Amino acid sequence: MFQTGQRVGVGVSGGGDSVCLLHVLFELAPRWNLHLSVLHLDHRLRGEESGEDARFVQRLARELGLSFSLAQVDIAGLARERGENLEQCARNERRRFFSEFLGSGALDRIALGHTRSDQAETVLFRFLRGSGTAGLAGIRPVTKDGLVRPFIGMEREAVEQFLRERKIAWREDSTNASLDFARNRIRHELLPALRREWNPAIIETLAHTADWALEEESYWEAEIDRLSSRILVVKQPAVYFRADELRNLAPAAARRLARRAIETVKGDLRAIDFAHIAAVLTLASQPEGDGRIQVPGVDIYRSFEWLRLAAPGMDNLGNRNFRFTAPVPGIVPLPGGDSVIGLELIENAHVTELSDSRYNREVNYLDWDRISGTLEVRNWRPGDQYRPVGHSGEEKIKLLFQQARIPLWERRSWPVITSQNEIIWARRFGPAADRAATFESRVLLKVQETAA
């Protein structure tokens, strides 16, 4: 959990667990040359009692000669504003508070006082909510962002015994006795009943479940990293994958890969449950088809063999319609920053690949002498049609999309080039037949789309 010489912040609420942790780390710090400081977040939920908690922790830090950092947050107001419950909002704000110290580099680790009793309560709470293995892994002893929990293998009774034997004072949070909170009902009613009527070692059993689930998740995390690199196509702000790739995986792997894709788009998995993941797998289960579902914070769209996951609102008209004057010669950057269309005039005598250009998706040549007026690059619009090389008559571009199996979301920003409002070129489908270059053409307009 610690390396020699690290700067460690100790999150101290004033309760027994965190006070004990601070005293233990204070005694052990010289062994590893740890540089300790004390962090306290005042939730302002209990009026003067909350203020007294903060002053108690500040005095404790001063007595130990440690620096003290205090932040105050109106959790009740924030919870109302965000539509969160108090416990969820307080947890999010504590994480944000600690992340500021870790993210800025001010601290290397933050130690928290969670015990094995907390672990058992968390596992039971998540099981009752229907969590899978990831949720049953409970509270991580060490997290990637630098949180550590040295007491995660120790029960709360042992902590309190340590404090009493050394006559160390701590603060009792009056809300810990309130049965209005789900976690308190688990702590004061459900767990005692399970210990009394079903399993005297229920705390240890639940903690072992967390250890088992954490090992399972560690294995799967590495496996999903491997699968993600092969299957998921990440093009911010969206993630894409083929339906058959997901369909061909074992269900355990497919579920986790779907979770990873959602997390990549959303940033977390809050409010994502089993039914949401099952809906993604159902959408990918058919060999053919289109469809669309929404899960909290993510819009999931299937078109032909591809699925796209993105934040809701990505397909608003304001985000996709564009029209630019195209200078010749010149370069036109396309919205999104992924590619540009280059336009260049070339003498026909200098072109050697003209015979292949009609069907070359990267480079096309048009007869410059057959083009008049200002050129424009715009996105395809419903109703657009033209006659590509090799077709006997005009075709609706929508039909060409269907024949080429172009996913619906790609069509929205599909570039075409127009002259006097007439389409003379379209991405992938090439030049219009009556404007395409021939061996007799004198000057060629070279059209090439390349990565930005």
URKAFEN-V757047 format. One record per residue. D_CENTER is the distance of its C-alpha to the mean C-alpha in Angstrom with 1 decimal. Layout:
D_CENTER / D_CENTER
//
This chain:
26.1 / 28.0 / 29.6 / 32.9 / 32.9 / 29.4 / 28.9 / 27.8 / 27.0 / 28.0 / 26.5 / 29.7 / 29.9 / 33.6 / 33.4 / 35.1 / 32.2 / 30.9 / 34.5 / 35.5 / 32.6 / 33.6 / 37.2 / 36.4 / 34.3 / 37.0 / 39.5 / 37.5 / 36.1 / 39.3 / 38.8 / 35.7 / 36.4 / 33.4 / 33.3 / 32.3 / 31.4 / 30.8 / 27.9 / 28.4 / 26.4 / 28.8 / 27.3 / 30.5 / 30.7 / 34.2 / 36.2 / 38.7 / 37.5 / 34.1 / 36.0 / 38.3 / 35.4 / 34.2 / 37.8 / 38.3 / 35.4 / 36.6 / 40.1 / 38.8 / 37.0 / 40.2 / 42.4 / 40.4 / 40.4 / 36.7 / 34.7 / 33.0 / 30.0 / 29.7 / 27.3 / 28.0 / 25.7 / 27.0 / 24.7 / 26.8 / 26.5 / 22.7 / 22.3 / 24.5 / 22.8 / 19.3 / 20.7 / 19.6 / 22.1 / 23.6 / 22.3 / 18.6 / 19.2 / 21.2 / 18.6 / 15.9 / 18.6 / 19.8 / 16.5 / 16.4 / 20.0 / 19.7 / 16.8 / 19.2 / 21.7 / 19.6 / 17.7 / 21.1 / 22.8 / 25.3 / 24.7 / 23.9 / 23.4 / 23.3 / 25.3 / 25.0 / 27.7 / 26.1 / 28.8 / 29.2 / 30.2 / 26.9 / 25.3 / 27.6 / 26.9 / 23.1 / 23.6 / 26.1 / 24.1 / 21.0 / 23.5 / 25.2 / 21.9 / 21.5 / 18.8 / 18.6 / 19.1 / 15.8 / 16.9 / 20.5 / 19.7 / 19.9 / 19.9 / 19.1 / 22.2 / 20.3 / 16.7 / 15.1 / 15.2 / 18.9 / 19.6 / 22.7 / 24.7 / 28.2 / 29.7 / 27.4 / 30.3 / 32.9 / 33.8 / 34.3 / 38.1 / 38.4 / 36.7 / 39.1 / 42.0 / 41.3 / 41.2 / 44.5 / 46.3 / 45.6 / 46.2 / 42.9 / 42.0 / 38.7 / 37.6 / 37.0 / 34.3 / 36.3 / 33.2 / 32.8 / 35.8 / 34.6 / 33.9 / 32.0 / 28.8 / 27.5 / 27.1 / 30.7 / 32.1 / 30.6 / 32.1 / 35.5 / 36.2 / 34.2 / 34.1 / 37.8 / 38.8 / 37.0 / 38.6 / 41.9 / 42.1 / 39.9 / 38.9 / 40.2 / 37.6 / 34.6 / 32.8 / 33.2 / 32.3 / 29.0 / 28.2 / 29.1 / 26.8 / 23.9 / 25.2 / 25.5 / 22.1 / 20.6 / 22.6 / 21.5 / 17.8 / 18.6 / 20.3 / 17.6 / 14.9 / 17.2 / 18.1 / 14.6 / 14.1 / 17.4 / 16.7 / 13.4 / 15.4 / 18.0 / 16.6 / 13.2 / 13.9 / 11.2 / 12.8 / 10.7 / 10.0 / 10.3 / 10.2 / 13.7 / 15.7 / 19.3 / 20.3 / 23.0 / 20.8 / 18.9 / 22.3 / 24.1 / 22.0 / 23.2 / 21.6 / 20.2 / 18.4 / 17.4 / 15.8 / 13.7 / 12.7 / 11.9 / 9.7 / 7.9 / 7.7 / 6.5 / 3.6 / 3.2 / 4.3 / 4.0 / 2.4 / 5.0 / 7.7 / 10.3 / 13.0 / 12.0 / 15.3 / 17.5 / 18.8 / 15.5 / 15.0 / 18.7 / 18.6 / 16.2 / 18.7 / 21.6 / 20.5 / 20.5 / 23.6 / 26.3 / 27.7 / 27.8 / 26.6 / 24.5 / 22.4 / 19.7 / 17.9 / 15.5 / 13.4 / 12.2 / 10.0 / 9.9 / 13.1 / 14.1 / 17.2 / 19.7 / 22.5 / 24.9 / 23.2 / 19.8 / 16.7 / 14.2 / 10.9 / 10.3 / 10.3 / 13.7 / 16.5 / 15.6 / 19.1 / 21.2 / 24.5 / 24.3 / 21.4 / 23.3 / 27.1 / 28.7 / 32.2 / 33.5 / 37.0 / 37.2 / 39.7 / 41.8 / 41.4 / 37.9 / 34.2 / 31.9 / 28.1 / 26.0 / 23.3 / 19.8 / 21.4 / 21.2 / 25.0 / 28.4 / 31.6 / 34.7 / 38.2 / 41.3 / 45.0 / 46.9 / 50.5 / 50.7 / 53.0 / 50.1 / 47.7 / 48.0 / 45.1 / 46.1 / 47.1 / 43.5 / 41.8 / 42.1 / 39.6 / 37.5 / 34.0 / 33.4 / 36.8 / 39.1 / 42.5 / 44.2 / 47.8 / 47.8 / 51.3 / 50.1 / 47.5 / 48.5 / 46.9 / 43.6 / 40.6 / 37.3 / 33.8 / 31.8 / 29.4 / 30.8 / 32.0 / 33.1 / 36.8 / 36.7 / 39.1 / 41.1 / 43.1 / 41.3 / 43.5 / 44.8 / 44.8 / 48.0 / 46.8 / 44.0 / 40.7 / 38.0 / 34.8 / 33.1 / 35.3 / 34.5 / 30.8 / 31.5 / 33.9 / 31.4 / 28.5 / 26.3 / 23.2 / 23.4 / 20.5 / 22.1 / 25.4 / 24.5 / 24.5 / 27.1 / 29.7 / 33.4 / 36.3 / 39.1 / 42.6 / 44.5 / 41.8 / 42.4 / 39.7 / 40.9 / 37.7 / 34.4 / 31.6 / 32.3 / 35.3 / 37.3 / 40.4 / 42.6 / 45.6 / 48.1 / 46.4 / 45.6 / 47.4 / 50.4 / 52.7 / 55.0 / 52.4 / 53.5 / 50.3 / 46.8 / 43.5 / 40.9 / 37.4 / 34.5 / 30.7 / 29.0 / 25.6 / 25.3
//
